[in-house]
């Protein structure tokens, strides 16, 4: 599928593009990238940005004494550079931009994972561009461990994106190292990521970057397993974006295994263990099965089991003596909170609980019919 036929894409922009001289933010390459993003938005393609560059953007403001800054120095650079990086992006867009600083730990925690997912959903619904970076200022491990290539793949999975576009200063994956072999050839399509593909990847020569080609292939591997097509293209070349807009591939495309929807539904149905059951009325059954709707608290009649927010739970019809399961999904509330809001209108949730993280108990994006 051509990139411009997707409905939601995650675009990862590397440090070499945000701060090409390693001495602060620049519009040298971002102007063409932003033009591409604006065209995507005009074509009703939702875009989520994962942007590196905060460390490089803040380099001039922090004394470090060498070409290999310490972790503490990098974190200080990130603290300064993050503000500059976001401001630099915002100047290219008429719509609002937002900043999300997250870590791999946030994505592994069920509650925080769900909160990030909900935040992204609302931002996109309101035509705000989410700009995501790892929270480097509080990371306690080497920044290379939390590279933004792999973070972008995880974000694409959380956001249920159709495609991941990794922009770097290289054209894609070659059959040999193009820095050493003059006639190395670009590989346009990679249907399967094998050991041989990983062996083609080298490291990075940039002391301020946190990943090389190997992390990009790791990211592609993660995304493709979840049904997300992944591209590696050269973001330093404006012509690359014209090629993408024409529906052609200017770099390397990694083919997803199945569709994103199929992968997620399979994951929900077979991988996640149910921690409880919601018994619902006929109205809720009809809404789920015939209208493809979300499950709302008003349709819930009883709750079985104890579970936390973000748990996988099943749904059954309360008047079915066998309690045959009709659906399974990710619950936005704990069983304790659900017991207080079952049977009420979504508009009354905040009155009862004092807060309302979601009007849906199970959003339709997080639900599979059984």
N, C-alpha and C positions, 0 to 999 in steps of 0.2 A: 504494500500500500504506500502511495506517495505521502510524504509528511504532511502536506496541506489538506489531506483528507481526514486527518485525525481531529477529534473534538477537544482533547485536552493534552497538552504537552508540557513536560518539564524541561527547561533549558538550563544546563550547567555551564557557567562561564568561568574559565580559569584565571588565575592570577596574572598570567602573561598577557591577558587581554584587558583586564581592569587597570593594572598598573604596569604597562609594558617596560618601563625603565626601572621598575622596582623602587621608585622614588616618589610615590604618590599617585593619586587617581588621574586618569587621562580619558579623553574622549576619542583618542586616536582610532580605536577599534570599536568602541561602544556605540558610536553614531550609526554604523551600519547594522549592528546587532539590534539596537533599539528600533531602527526603521523596519527591520524584519518582524520584530515583536508587534509593532504597531499595525503592520499589515495583517498579521495573524489575528489580532483583536478585531480588526475591521471585518475579517472573514468569519467572525464568531468562533474562533479557536481560543480556548482558555489557555493562559500561559502562567506557569509558576517558574520563577527564577531561583536557581541556587547559585549564588555568586561567591567566588573566592575573592581574595584581594585585600582583606582588611589589614593583614600583617604588612603587606607591601605598601599599602596606603598610609600607614602610620609610621613607617620606617624612619623618616626624617625627624620625627618628633621625639625619638627615644634613643639615648646613647647606648650603644651595644659593644663598641670596641673591636669588633671583628666581622669577618664575612659570614661567620656562623653564629648568629645570635643565640643566647640561651633560651630555654623555655620561658623563663620569667620575662625576658626581654620581648619575646614574640607575643606573649600574652598582653604586655603593656602596649605594644604596637597595635595589636588587634583592638584594644580598648579605644585607642585614638582613631585608628583607621576605619572602624566600623561606621562611625558617624559620617565620615567623609565619603565612604563608599556609597552609602544609601543616598546621601545628598547628590552625589554625582549621577546615580541612576535616575533619581527623580526628575532632574532637569531635562531628561529626554522624553518624558511622557506628560501628556495633558491630564490623564487620569491619575488617581491617587496610587501611591505605592505603600506597602506595609513591610515592617521588619519582623522576622521571626528568627530568634536565636535558639537553636536546639542542639542536642547532642544525641549520640547513638543511644545513650541511656534513656532519654525521653521516649525514644521510639520503641524501646524494649519494655517499658512500663505500660501496662494495659490502660490505666487511667489517663496518663499523659498522652499516650498514643491516640486515644479517643478524643481527647481535648484538642490535639493538633489537627486531627481529621476534621472535627467540627469547625474549628477556626478557619481552616482552608476553605471548607465548603461555603461558609458565610462570606468570606472575602471574595471568592469567585462569583457568588451570586450578586454581589454588590459592585462588580466590575473594578475591583481593586487588585493590583498586581502584588502577589506575595513574593517578597525577596527573602530568601532563606540562607543562613550561613550557620556553621557550627559555632557554638558559644565558646570560642577559643579562650576568652578571658578567664573562664573557670575550669577549663580542661586540666586534668591532673596528669595526663599521659602525654607522650610525644604527639605533636599535632599530626604527624604522619599516620598515626594509628587511626585518627578520625578524619581521613581525607574526604574532601567534598565530592569526589566522584562516587564513592560508595554511599555517601549521605544522599546524593541526588537520586540514586537508585531506590533507596529506602523511602525517600519523599515521594517518588513516582508511585511506589506501591501504596503508601498511605493515601495519596490523592487519587488513586485509581486512574492514573494517566494512561493514555493510549500509546504514548511514545516518549522516549527520553533522548534528548539531543545534547550531546557533550561537545562543547566548543573548546578548542585548544589552539595551540600554534603549530599543530601537525595536521597533515591531510587526512590521516586515518591510520589503519594498520597496513604495514608493508610486509612483503614476503622475506625481507631482510632489513637490517638497520640502514635507513637511507643516509645516515650520517657517515657510514663507513663503506657502503656499497652503492656506487653511483647509479647503477641500473636497477636498483630495487623497485619492485612494482607494487602499486597500491592494490589491496584486495577489496573490491567493491562490495562483495556479499559474503557473509560468514553465517551459514545456516546452523552450524554446531560449534560450540566453543570447546576445543580439545586441548590436550596437553601441548600439542604442537603450536597452537595459537598463543597460549601463555608464554611459550618459549620465545616467541617473536617479540615480546614486550621487553623494553629496557626500563631503566629508572628515569630520574629527572636530574638535569644539571643545574636547576634553579634552587639555590639555598633557601629561598622564601616560599617555594611551592611545597605542597604536601603530598604529591603523587605524580607518577609518570604514566606510561602506557599500561603498565601492569594493573594499576588501580582502575583504569578505564575499562579494561577487559573484565576485571572483577565486577564492576558495576553493571556492565552489559550482561554478564552471567546471571546476576541476581535478578535484573529486570526481565530478561527473556524468560526465565523460569516462571515468572508471574504473568506472562502473556503480554509484555511491554516491548515493542520494537525499540531498538537502540541504535543511534547513529553517532559516529565520531567524525567530526568535520573540522576544517581549518577556519577558525573565527577571525583570523587576521586578513582574510581575503573577502572583500565586499562581493565579488562575483559569486562566491559560494551561496550567498543568500538569494541572489537572483536565480541561481540554479534550483535551489530548494523551492522557491515560489513557483517555478515552472513544473514542479512535480518530479524532478530528477534528483538522483543521489550523487552528491559531489565528493563523498568520502567513503566510509565503511559502514555498512548496515548489518547489524546482527538481527537475525530473524527470531521473532518470539515463538515460543512453543505454545501453540493454541492462541486463543483470544484472551484478552485481559478478563473479560466477563466470565468466560469458561473457567479460567484458572482460579479466579476468586470464588466462584460458586462451588467449585470442586473442593477448594480449601475449607470453605465454610461447612460444606456437607460432610466431608470425610475426615478432615484433620482435627478440627476443634472438638474437644469433648464437652458435651452439654453439662452444665452445672445446675440446671433447674428447668422448670416448665411453667409456662403461663397458660392458663385456661381462659379462653376468650369466647365471646358471644357470636351469634350468627352474623351480625353486622360486620364484625372484625374479620370473620372468615371470608365473607363476600368481598370486602375491601382488599384483602391480601390476594385472594385467588383470582378475582375477576377484574380488579382495577389496578393491580400492581402497586397498591398504596403502602404506606408505612403503617406500623402498628402504633396506635395511639392509646393513652391510658384509659380512655372512656370505654374501650372494648374489653378490658381485662376484668375477669370475674373472680379469679383465684390464682394464687401463687404457690408453687411447690418448690421446696429447696431453699437454701441460703446461698447467695452469690454476691459478688462485688460488681461495681460498675465496670463494663468492658468484658464481662463474662459471656461465653457462648451459652445460649439457652434455646429450648425448643418451645413451640407453640402448638396447642391442641384445642379442639372444640369442646367446650364444657359439657354439652349435651350428648356427646358421643360416649357411650358406656365403655368402649375400649380405649378411649382417649387417644385415638389415632393421631399421630403427629402430622401437622400440615405445613410447618415451616421451622426454620432454624436461623438464628441470627445473633448479632452482637448487641447486647443490652446497654442502653445509655444510663441505666439507673441500677443501684443495688436493690436487693430484695427488700431490705428494710425501708428504703424510700418508696419503692413500688407499692408496698402495703399501705402507705399513706395516701397515694394518689390514684390507686386503681379505681376505675369507674367514673373518674371526674373528667371534665373538659380540660384540654391542654392549657386554656387561658387561665385556669385556676391553680396551676402547678406552683407558681411563685408564691401565691397566697398561702398555700398549704406548707410548702417546704422552706420558703424564704429565699429561694433561688430557683432558676429554671435553666439548666444546662442545655436542654433540648426539649422541643415540643413533642418529639417522637420517642417512644420507648425503644423501638427498633426502626431505624431508618431503612427505607426500601433498598438503598445501596448496600446495606449490610445484612440483607435477608435473602435466603434461598428457600423456595418452595420444595416441600418433600413429597 
